[in-house]
């Protein structure tokens, strides 16, 4: 790419006030509405709609309900009798008369009997005569070309007018050089009929500029698809570069002798499932390769992720280094600690906010001097005063409960430690990264022997009395029941179940057999109530989502979720996983309102029909969005200005092939010349650093 082209592109990254006619005040308004401070941000401030003003009839031809653009002579003007009344005028073009009604005083000032005007607006009919109320355009003269045929409607802000933003966007597009290199191969352009980058932007912003306006919707569709492909391609190239940079980082070489792992399996008393054995082998290969591991372990609750984590951590301990696992709640962390202590041939350290005084000092000292090889903890592990002697493996359990920054803080405790993240339901962000090949993925897709799938069913809240009777029968058979509510206490704003009220109602029926657990309780009280349920002193536990992870009660066979439509799919899947952990048949009852929306009903039916975490996460991904691929947001729109998830599904395979073709058909320098402006236009030229942070 020559210096002149590079210089021209540089103009797009100048401040907004560098544009002609864009003073400081206008530049501030443009920045507010576009969300950026550079000229290039105007390119992506696309119209939210286009108004078709091509119909230019005589007054005699006017039809109610259609937008018309016409010219004529003002025959009379009637000012309002009161300030709140509209101005009225009549326009005559020789074929008939049309009434105008409007409130804008500034428009009225330009109207004088005998003056020529052009107007555009939606026609209505009143008392048998055509009327245009609040015309979109009312201009002096008789030049119909002064009103655009296809009128783009851009989002605006207070004090910013359409003609201003139209003028600024036109000026910004002229800065795109005519000789901008095309990053798609010729055969792709011929096959797709995509316009070039500059033309695509013109078609989207100013569709009426082109001669074949009868095909304007098709043109805009092609233009939008082209730019969506551009954006996906820019993100793909940035991610590939980031991945290469990440893989280039040296990883810890972990080579254990297998003795500790063998002893743990002996204590476990069961052979790992085929899926567990395969995943353990994958992890051992990764940490023994000399390259840094970044792996996602996905497995439904009860599939054996904890054993896999222990095997990986013991392999690290065999090599003399340290491994840590961070859990989102103390309940889950203590559950891991109990399991690891029972199975591990080496001592296990535990750290949480409740560990204080002498015990905390001793634990911190053991972590710092390296005598503690296996460390289990909560968010306390990432506190500044926690210093690891030689952290070589960082594991994050139920990773959807942590933010990116917290995961980073844990890995920052070591020198390029390997990373393993575990979840029963991948969050959309993680699902997207795995789809795009940025995480290595292991799946535990089989259940331990003897476990049965949970039968899920949908029930109207009106059947609550029948469900209570069924609960009584389950308790009589020795079963235990989780009853989850979306709120702790009654709300005046939300007419949904509250845990305290449900607890009170069930106590009236079942007495002391009903316990209560929610996040607003004192920690000690909540732990005591959970322990009572685990021991069987209580048989029904009314709770909020505090029991989503970390509560392991194999004898619990029924999960009731009240107002299930108010929970996320991933959350419902996790809650369902609290039952079905033993050999008895288990059930999950999703209670819902009678008048469910079609979307809510579809979501609940998906959960009823599937226990596949990836399929459920995929639906969650489409509903919530996936966060920013090269940033830190974990949900919502992925930082894309053009592309949608449907575009990704449709275009991604083709884009990957195009990138591979360009890499092999161009020299390194030629490839760089082609993709450099593409990365700049979409803000991806520096995304390697951002992706490393994710």
N, C-alpha and C positions, 0 to 999 in steps of 0.2 A: 504494500500500500504506500503510495507516494506521500511526500511531506504535505502537499497541498490538501490532499484528501484528509489526512490526519488533522491538519489545522482546521479544516472545515468542521470536522466532527467535534473538535475541541469547543467550538462555538456553542454546541448543544449543551455543554456542561458548564457554561458560564452562568452567573447569577441571573435571575429573572429580570432584574432592572437593567440588564445589558440590551434588552430588546428595545427597538425604537418605540417611543411613546409610553414605555413602562416606567413611570416614576416610582419613587419609594412607596407611595400609598397604594398604587395599583399592584406593585410587586408583592406587597404584603397580602393583599386580597387574593392574588393568584396563588401564593404559597399556601394560604389557608384552605383554598378549595382543592388544590392539587395534592396537598400533603408533601410537597417538596419545594426546594428553593432554587432549582436549576431549570434551565430552559427545557431540557429533555422531559421534565415531569409534565409539561403541557402535552407532549405527544400521547401520554397514557391517560390523559383526562378525557376519556371517550364520551361521546353523547350517550345519554341514557335512553333516548328515543329519537325518532325522526318523524317529523310531521310532513305528510304529503300535501303540498300546495300546488300540484300540477293542474288541477281542474280550474280553468279560467273562463267561466261562462258569462253570458250576458245576464242581466237581472231577470229577464223573462225565463231563462233556463234554470234559475236557482232551484235547488231541491233541499227540503228540510233534512238536517242531520249530516250534511256533507260540508267539508271545509272548502270554501270557494275563495278565489282571488279575483278581484274585478276592479274596474275603474269607472269613474263617472263624475258628475258635477253636483256639488252641494246645492240643493234647492232651498233648504231652510235649516236653521239651527234654533233649538229651544233650550235655553238655560234652565236649570232646576229652580223650582220655587223655594225649596229648602236645601240646606247643605247636605242632607242625607239622601236626597233624590238624585237620580242620574241625569246626565246631559242627554239630549236627544237630537238627532239630525236625520235628514232624508237625503239619499243620493239617487241621482237619476242618470241613466246611461242612454236614454232615448227609447229603450225597449220596455221600461218599467221603472218603478221606484222600490227602494229597499230602505227600511228604517235602521238606524244605528242607535244603540244605547250603550253608554259608557260612563264611568265615574271619574276617569282621569282628567283633571282640569287642564293639565298640560297639553293633552290631545285636543281639547276643545278650543284652545287658543289658536290652533292652526286652521280651524274651520270657519270659513266665511261664505255666505251664499254666493254662488257663481264660481267658486274655486274648484279646480280639478284635484281629485284625490285618487289614490289606489288603496284598497283595503284587503285584508285577508282574515277570515275567521269562520267559525262554524255557523251555518245558517239554521235559523229556526223559523217557525211560522206563528204569527199571532193575528187573530181576526182576519185570516185569509191573506195576510201580506207577509212577505219575507222580512226577517229581522236578524241582524247580527249584533249580539250583545258582547260588549267588551272585546272589540276586534284585537287580534294579535298584532296586526300591523295597520297603521293609519298614517299614510305618507302623502305629502303634497305632490302634485304633478300627475302625469298620466302614463308613466313608464312602469309597466308591469314587471320588467326584469329587475327592478329595484327590490322585489320580494323573491327570496329563493324558492325554487320549485320544490326541492326536498330540504326541509328546514331542520337542521340538527338542533337538539335540545340538550345542552350541557348542564350538569349540576352547577349551581351558582351559590354565592354567599351574599350576605347583606352588603349593598353598595357596589356589587359587581354586576355588569349588564352583559347580555348575550353578545352585542356587537363588539364589546371590548375583548371578550375571551375568544370570539371568532377571529378577530384581527390578530391577536397574539399567537393563536395556534397556527394560523396561516403563515405567519412570519417564522415560527419555529420550524415548520415543515420545509420551508425554503432553505433552511440551513443544512438539510440532509444533502450531501453531495450527489450529483447525478451519476458519478462514476463509482458509487459505493460498491464494493465487491459483493457478489452474490454468494452466499454460503451454501446454497443448495446446488447439487449437480443439475446439469441441463435436463437430464431425463426426468428428474423429479418435477421440475417446473412444467415440463411438457405434459407429464401425466396428470398432475394435480390442477393445472391451469391457474396456479397461484400467481397473483401479481407480485412485482418486486416490492421490497420493504417500503420504499417511499410511496409508491402507488397504493399499497394496502392501507397506509395511514390516511391518504387522501380519500380513498373510498369510504373509510369509516367516518371521517370527520365531515367530508363535503361530498356526499354522494350525488348531489345535483350538478356538480361540475362536469360530469362526463356525458358524452353524447348518447350512450345507450341507457338512458335512465329508466327505460321500461324494465330493465333487468336489475334495478338497483338493489333489491333484496338479495338476489343471488350474488351480486358483486360484493356486497357487504359480508355475506356469509363466507365467501372465499377469502376475503381480506382478513376477517376475524380468525378463520382457521389458520391462515398463513402466520399471523402474529402469535397465535397460541402455540403453533409448532415452533416458532422462533424462541418463545419463552421457555418451552420445555427443553429445547435443544441447548439453550444457554445454561439452564440449570443442570442438565445432564453433563455438559462439558465441565462445569464448575465442580460438580460432585465427583466426577472421575479424577479430576486433578487433585481434589481434596483427598480422595481415597488413596491415590498414589502417594501423596505426601504422608498420609497416615501409615501406610504399609511400609514406607521407607524408614519409619522410626524403628530403632532396634527394640526388640522385646526380650524379656527375661527368659533365659534358657532353663527350663524346669525339667530335671531328670531325676525322678525318685526311683527307689529300688522296689517299690510295691509292697513292702512288708506292712506298713501301717494300713494301707488300703485293704490288704488281705485280712488283717486282724479285725478291722471294722466290719467287713462282710461276714466274718465268722460270728461276731457278736450279733449281727443283724439277723442271722439265722435263716435267711431266704436268698435264693439266687436272684440277682437283678433280672428284670424283664429284658426281653430282647431289645426293646427301645432304649432302656437305661444303659445297657451294655454298649450299644452303638454310640450313644451320646457321650458316655465316659471316654470311649476311644477317640471320638472327635476332639474333645477337650484336651486329652493327653497329647494328641498330635499337635494341636495348636500351641500349647504352652511349651512343648518340646522342640518347636521348629526354629526358635530364635527370632520369630516375628511376633509383633504384639497382637494378642487376641482381643477381638471385640465381638462377642457372640451373644445372641439372644437364645435363651432356653424357654420354649413355650410348652406348657403342658397343663392340662386341666387339673383342678384341685384333686389331690389323691393319686396323681399319676407317678409320683416319685421324684419330684424335683429336688427335695431335700437330700436324698441319698446321693444324687448326682453331685450336688454342691459339696457335700462332705467328702466324696471321693476326690474331687478337684482340690479341695483345701488340704487334704492329707497328702496328696502328691506334692504340693508346695512345701508342706512341713517336712516331708522326706528329704527335700533338697536343702533344708536348713533355713528357708525363708518363712515369711509370715503370710497368712491369708485372713481376710476379714469379710464378714457378711453383714450387711446393714438391712434391717427390717423396718417397716414404717411404724409399727406399734410395739409397745413393750410386751403385749400379750404374745404376739408372733415371735418376737425376739426370744422371750423366755421359753416358748415352745421349742424353738430351734436349739436353745441352750440345753434343755432337758434331753432332746434327742441326741445331740452331739456328745453330751457328757456320757450318755449310756453307750454309745457306739465307738467313740474315739479312744484310741490307745494312748493319746497324749492329752494333757490337761487343756481345758477350754476356758478362756477368759470371757467375762460378760461385763458390758458397760452400757448403762442407760442413765437417764436423769435421776432415777431413784437410788442409784448406787452412790453413796455418799461417805464422807468421813474417812476412816482408816481403810475401809474396803476399796474406796475409790482411789486413794493414793497408791495402794498396793497394786491395783489393776493397771493404773497408768504407768507405774514403774516397770511392771512386767512387760507391757507393750513396748515401752521405750528401750528396755535392755534386750529385748528379743527372746526372753524366756517364755513368753506367751506366743505360741505359734498359730493357734486358732483363736480368732476373736469374733465374738457375736455381739451385736449391739444395735442401738437405734440411731437417731440423728446425733446422739452424743458422740459418735465416732468421728464426726467431722468438725468437732469443736477445736478451737485453736490450740488448746493445751494438750490435745491427744497427739503424741508423737510416736510414729512407728519406727522400729529399728530397721526393718527391711521388708516393707509391704510389696509382695510380688503378685498377689491376686486380690482384686476387689470384686465382691459379689453384691449386687443390689437385688433384694427380693421384693416381689410385688412392685416392680419398678414404676408402674403407672401412678403410684402414690408419692413419687418423688419428683421434684423439679430437676431440670438440667443442671442448675448450679449446684445442687446437693450431690448429684452424681459426680460432677467435676471435682468437688471438694474432697471426696473420698479418694479418687484416683490421684489427686495432688499430694496425698500423704506418702506416696512411694515414687520410685524412679521408673517411670513408664511401666506401671503394673498392668498385667492382663486384666481385662474387664469381662465379667459375665453378668448379664441382667436376666432375671427370671420373672415370668408372669404367667398367669392362667389365661389372661385375655390381653393381647397386645393393645396398647393404646393406639389410636389412629396414627400418630406421629411415627411410632415404631413400625407399625405395619407399612407405612409409606416407605420408610428407609429400607425395610426388608424387600419390598417390591422393587425398589430401585437398586438393590444389590449392595447397599452400604453396610449391612450387618450380615455376619454369618449366622445362619439360623439352624437350631436344633429343635426337634419336636419329639415330645414323648406322647405318642399317639396310641398307647395301649394302657389298659388299666391293670393294676396288680390283681393277681388271681383272687377270685371270690367276690370281687366288687361288682355291684350291679348298677346299671344306669338309673338316674333319677327320673321318675315319671313326672312330667310337668303338665299342669292343666290350668285352664283359665276359668274364672268364676266371677259372676256378677256379685257385687257387694250386697245385693238383696238376698243372697243365699247364706248370709252370715250365720244365721241360727242353725242351718243344716251343717255348716262347717264346724261349728262349735260342738255339735253332737258327735260328729266324726272324730273330733279331737278327744272327746271323752272316751270313745271306744279305743283310740290309739293308746291313751294313757293307761287304760285298764289292761291292755296287753303288755305294758311295761315300756312303751315307747316314750320318747321325749320330743318336744316340739319347740321350734323357734317361731316367734311371731314378730315380724319386723314392721315397724311403722315409719313413715317419712318424717315425722316431727316428734320432738320431745314433749311439748305441751300444746294445748289447744291454741289455735290462732284465730283472731277475729277476721283476718284477711283471707286465710285459706281454710276451706271447709274440708279438711282431710284428717285422717286418723292421727292421734297423738299417743305416744307410748304410755304416758302416765295415765291417760283416760282409759286406754285399752287394758292396762295392767289392773286398774281399779275394777273394771267391768268383769274381767276374767277371774279376779280374786273372789268376787261375789259368787261365782259358780264353782271354782276349784280351790278356794282358800289359800293355804300356805304353800300349795304346790306351784304357785306362780311367782316367778322372780322378775326383776327389772334391771336393765343395763342400758345406760345412755351416756353420751359424752359430757353432759353437764354434772354428772355425779362426781363426788370425790373419788380419786383414783382407787383408794383403799376400799371404799364401799363397792365400787364397780367390780373390782377384782374379787371381793368376797362373794358377790352375787353370781359372778361367772363360775367361781369355784363350787358354789352350792349346786349349780346346774350340772357341772361336770361330774360331781359326786353322786348326783341323783337325789339330793335333798329337795330340789325343786324339779318339776317335770315340764313346765312351760316357761320359757324365757322370752319375755316381751322386751324388745330392744330396738334401737335405731341401727344405723349402719356401722356402729362400733364393732359389731361382730362379723364384719365383712371378711376380715382376714384374721388368722391366728387362733381361732377357736376350733379345737379338734375334739369332738364328742362323737365317737363311733356309734354310740347307742341312739343318737338323735336321728330320727327317720322322717320327720315332717318339717318342712319350711313353709310358712305362710307369709306372704308379702302383701301387705295392705296398700291399696292405691299403687299398684305396680307400675302403672303408666307414668308415674312421676319419677321413676328411677331410670338411670341410663342403662343401656343394654349390658355394658361391661359390668356394671355394679350388680345387676340382677343375676348375671352369670356367676359372679363371685359369691353372692349370697346363697345361691342354689348349691354351690359347692360345699356349704357347711353341712349338708346331709349327704347320704350315700357313701359315707366313709367306712362303713362296716359291711357285714355280709347280708344284712336284712334289706328287704325292698324298701325304697325311700321315695318320698313324694314331695313335690314343690307345687304349692297352690298360689297362683297369681290372682289376687282379688282386684277388680277394676270397677270403675264407674260404668253405669249403663250406657251413657251416650258417648262412647269412645269415638275419637276421630279415626278416619281410615288409616292414617299414618300410625297412630298409637296402636291400633288393633293389629296392623301388619307387623309392628315391632314385637309385640307380645307373642304373636303366632310364630315368629321366627324363633324366639326363645323356647316356645313349646315344642317345636319340631326339630330343634338342633341342640346338641351339646358340644358342637365343634367351636372351640374358642376363636379360631381364625375366621370362620364364617361369620360369627357374631361380631367380631371386631371389624370385619370388612363393612358390615352394615353400619356399625357405629362410626366408622371412618367416613362413610358417605353422608351420614346425618350431621356429624359434628365438624367435619373438616379435619385436616391432618397436621396443622401447625406449619411452621416455616422450616423447610428442608435444610436451609443453610443458616438458620438463625436459632432462636431459643424458644419460640412459642410452640406449645405442644398440641394445640387444637385450633380450630377455626381455619380461615383462609390461609393457604400456605405461602403468603407473601407474593402471590401471583397477581398481576394486573389484568391479564387476559385469560390465561388458561383455566379450565375447569377440570374437575376430576373425570368427567366424561371424555374430555380432550385427552387426558393422560392415558386412559384405557384405550382410546382409539389410536392415538398418534405415537405413543411411546415405542412400540416395536419398530415402527418405521424410522423414527428419529435415531434409535440406536444403530440401525443398519446404515443410516446416512453418515453418522459420526465415524463408524468403522471404515466406511468407504473413503471418506475424506482423509482419515489418518493414513490409509495405505496408498492413496492415489496422489497425495501431496507430499512435498518435502516438509520438514518440520517448520521451516520459515514460511513456506506457502500456506500451510495449515494455520499458522499463527496469524498471518495477514487476513485470512478469511474470517476467523472466529473472533479476533480481537474487538472489532466494532460491535459484533453481536453481544459479547459479554459486557461491553461498556453500556450499550443501550438498555440492558436489563439489570444493570448494577451487580453483575456477577464476577467482575474481573478480580475482586479481592475476597471472594467467598471462601477460599480455602481455609483461612483463619477462622471464619465463622463456623465452618463445618467441623473443624477440629474441636471447637467448643461444644458441639452437640453430641 
